[in-house]
Amino acid sequence: MLQIILAILAFGVLVIVHEFGHFITAKRGGVQVNEFWIGMGPTLLKKQYHGTLYCLKILPFGGACVMEGEDSESENEHAFGKASLPRRMLIVAAGALMNFLVGFLIVLAVMRPNGPDGGYIVSTLASVDPASTAAAQGGLQAGDEILKVDGYRILLRSDFETALARGKDTTYEVVVRRNGEKVTLPAVKLEATIDAGDGRKMIGLTFAEQPDSIGMHLSMTVRTSVSYARMVWASLGMLATGQVGVDQLSGPVGVAEVMADTAKYSMISFFQLVAFISINLGVMNLLPLPALDGGRLLFLIIEAVRRKPVPPKYEGYIHAAGLVLLLALMVYVTGQDILRIVAGGS
């Protein structure tokens, strides 16, 4: 139960962080914020302060930043529509930017060396086993920093396995940095053929370990954060191409369940998952879809091109339709989450 409560609170905090991004940017930009909620549902506490009604709601997740003239025309000089176009773009994007920042800071805080000697395992080859004749014949050498495998950018050591899993066979095009220059190896056979002695088969590549340092810690934090964002895009691509179905998506219930299970296993893993979800929220909210921040940003880009805004009435209709579809999707995936949990417990 404690892990479930922790998961719900963590998810709620990420949403509040997102809304706070809109709130603080609007306030600093002179835009009137009429209401700022923490939570959802019936109001427990409320207080009017400096023109903003602050509300604490009963459900510990969700939140909202309600700005003057955000979804309608307003003559108030501090209305959202009266702000400059760059200012409005920043306010709309600020929620996602806050999620990126929080995700990065969490990764920075929980990142730990993963090497046997207290350093970080990187994507540079320490050695190529002589028994791995296929890899050697393909041109791989000790000291090569693997940059891409079949076009998949290698940011972390773990990306190497991901790239191999994406391949259709065991022969890959590998791009490496060797002596400061990029070298393309067109046909490298990477197949687990070497007996490890315990029943496992290995490719025969050993990756180098870099000593822990402030610079290395920052580098690994940036790489991990970018990798998290890329995983979201890859998942969306798989959804768009039909490699995964809508029935495999998870909503808040499924996410909370995974977070609770992770918290039972390891708090470091739990916070890594929170960081991934935070960056996930940032990426998803910037998608150019109605009702999302990315959809609102798209209308502002159109305004910049046309040199005049889309009439608020029509923009409102589009966002309202998008919201209905989004809520329908949320109801569907939540139902799927509940069915999976019930089926798993029976």
N, C-alpha and C positions, 0 to 999 in steps of 0.2 A: 504493500500500500504506500509506503514511504517513497519508493522509487516512482510509482505512478504520479503521486503528488508533485515530486520533483520534476518529472517530465512535463506535466501540464504547466507548471510554473515557468519552466525554461522556455517552452514554446510560447507562452504568453508574453514573457519578457522580450522575445525576439520581435513579436508583433508591436509591442509598445515602443521598442527601440526604433522600428520603422516609422511609426507615427510621430515619434519625437523628432526624427529627422525633418519631416515636413513642418512640424510645429516650430522648432527653433529657427529654421531657415526663413519661415514666414514672418515670425516675430522680428528677427534681425533685419528683414527686408521691408519692414513697415506695413505688412499685410495684416489686417485684423483677423484674429482667430477667435471665432465665437464660442466654440466648445472644444475641450480636449478631454477624451475619455480614457480611463484605464479599465480594461475589462469590457464585458458585454452584458446585456440584459438589464433588469431593474437596477435603479440607482440606489446605492447604500449611503453615500455621502456626496455632497456637492458644495462648492464654494465659488463665489464670483470674485475674481481678482484681476485688476487692471484690464477690464473689458472682456475677460475670458471666463467662461463657466467651466470649472474643473470638476469632473465627475469620477467617482469610484463605483464601478458596477459590480454586481454580485458574482458573475462568472469570471474566473481568474485567467482569461485569455481574450485576446482581441483588444481593440482600441480604435480610436478615431480622432482625427484632427479636422474640425469643421471650420473652413475659412469663409469669410464674407465674400459673396459673389463667386464662389467656386463653381457652382453648377447653375447659376442664373445671373442675369444682368443686375447690376447694382450701381447706384449713383454715389455710394460711399467712396470718398477719395482714397480710403485704405482698403478697398475691395481687391480681391485677387486679380480681377480683370484690368485694374488700373495700374498694376505694377508693370515694369518694363518686361519685354519678351524674354531677355536673358534671365531676369530675376524669376519669372514664372517657370522657366525651364529648370532652373536650379532647385526651386521649391518642389517641383514634381519629382525630380530625380533624387532629391535628398534622402527620401526614405530608403531607397535601394542602396544608396551610397553608405548610409549608416549601417545597413546590414552587412555590406562588404567590409566596412571598417571593424565592426564588432567581431565578425568571423575571423578577420586577420589577427586581431588582438588576442582572441581566444587561442588560435593556433600558436601565436607567438608565446603565450603563457604556458601552454601544455606541451610544446614541442620538446622531445627528449632524444638524445643520441641513440641510434639503433645498432651501432657496431659493437663487436666483441671487445674492442679496446677503448670504448668510451667516445668514439667519434661517429660520424655519419657515413653510412654506405651511400656511395654516389654511382652515377651511371658510367664511370670510367672503368675500363677493364684493368684489373691487376695482373691477370694471367689468362692464357688460353691453354687448356689442358692439351698436351701433345696427342692424347688419345682421341681428341675431338678433331679428327682430320678434316671433316666436312667444314667446320667453322673456320679452321685455319686455311683451308684451300679457298674458301670464299673471300679471304683477305683480312680477316680480323686479327689484330695484334694487341699485345699488352700495351697499355698506355692510350688506347683509342677511347675517346669519349663518345659514347653512342648518342647521337642527336635525334635520329628518326629511324623508325622501322616501318617499311611500307607506307611512308608518309605520315606516320603517327609520331608526334613530337614526344620525345622522352624527357620529361621534367624531373621525375623521381626514379629511383631504382625499381620501384613497384610497377612503373609504367611499362617496363620491359616485358613482364609477363602479360600485361593487358594487350600490348601490341602483338605478341605471339598468338594470343587467343583470338585476336581479330583476323588473323591470316587464314587463307583458305587451304594452304598446304604448309610444308615445312621449309620452303625456300622464300627468302625475303630480300628486298632491296634495303640495304642499311647505309645510312649516312653517318659518318663519324668525323670528329675533329682530331686530326693527327698532326702533331708538330705545328699547331696553330692554323692549319688549313683544313677546309672541308673536303672530305674524300667520299665519293659515292661507290659503294660496293654493290653491283647490280644483282648478284645471285649468291646469297649466303645461306647455306643449309643449316638450320638450327633445329636439331632433333635430339631428344633425350635418348642417347644410346649407350652412355657410359654407366657401368654398374657402380653404384655408390656403396655396395657392400651390405646394405640393409634391406635389399629388395627394391629400392628406388632407382630410377634412372635419371641421369643428369646430362645437361648439354655440355658441360665442361668449361663454363665461363665463370671466372671469379671476379667480383666487382671490388673496387678499391674502397678504402675507408679514409675519410678526411678528418683530421683532428677537430674537436669542438672548439669554436671560437665565436665571438660576437658576430663577426661577418658571416661565418658559416651558418650560424643559427638564423640570422636574418634571411640569408639566401634560401635556406630550406623552408622557412616560413612562407616566403613569397611563392616559391615553387609549389608548395602544398596548397596554398590558397588558390592559385591559378588552376591547379589540377582539380580541385573541388568544383570550380566554376565550369571547367571543361567537361567534367562528368555530367553536369546538368545538361549542357548542350548536346552531349552524346546521347543521353537518355531521350531528349526531345527528338533527336534525329531518328532514333530507333522507333519511337512512337509514330513519327510522321511516315516512316517507310513501312510500317506494319510489322517490324521485328518483335515488338511487344504490343499487347492490346490494352485498351482502356481499362479492362477488368483487372489489370495488373498494377494499376495506380493505387496509391495509398492517400487517404485523407488525414485529417487531424487525429482521428482515433487510431489509425494504423501507425502513424508517426509516433504518437505518444506511447503506444505499446512497444515499439522498437526501442525508443529512448529508455523506457522503464527497464526492459530486458538488458540493455547495454549498461545501465547504471548498476545492475546487480553484478555484472561481470567486472567492470573496471570504471572508476570515475574519470580516469584519463581518456578512455575510449568514449565515455559519455560526453565529455566536453569537446572531443574531436567531432563527434556526431552533431553536437549543438552548433559548432563552427560550420560544419558542412551544411546544415539546414539554414543557418543564417545567410550564407553565401547563396544557397539555393533560392531563398526568398528574394534576395536581391536580383538574381538573374531572371527569375520568373516574373517579377514585377516590372521588369523593363521590356518584356515581350510586347510588341506593338499590337495588343489586343484590346478591344473595348472593355472599359471598366477597370483595367489595370493601369498603373502609372505609365507604362510604355505606350498604351493607347492614348492617354492624355498628352504625352510627350509628342506623339505622332501628329496630333492636331496642332500643337504649337509649332512643329516643324513646317506643317502645311501653311500655317499663318505666316511664318517667316518667308516662305517661297511666294505666296500670293500677295504678301504685304497687307493682308487684312484677315481678320479671324473668320473661321467658319461660324455661321450664326449659332449662338448658344442653344437655341431650340433644337436644331438638327443634331448637334453634338450630344446634347442630352438624350435624345432618342436612341442614338447609337450606343452610348454608354449604358443606358437602361436595358437595352436588348442584350448587351454583353453581360451585364450583371445577372440577368435572368438565366442565361445559359451557364454562367459560372456557378450560380447557386444550384442549378440542376445537376451539374457535374459534381459539385461537392456532396449533394445528397446521394448521388449514385455511388461515389467512391467510399463515402462513409458507410453506406449500406453494405458494400462489398467488404469493408474492414470488419464490420460487426459479424457478417456471415463467416468470415475466415476465423475470427476469434471463437465463435460458437462451435464451428466445425472442429477447430483445433482442441477445444476443451471437452468435446464429447467422445 
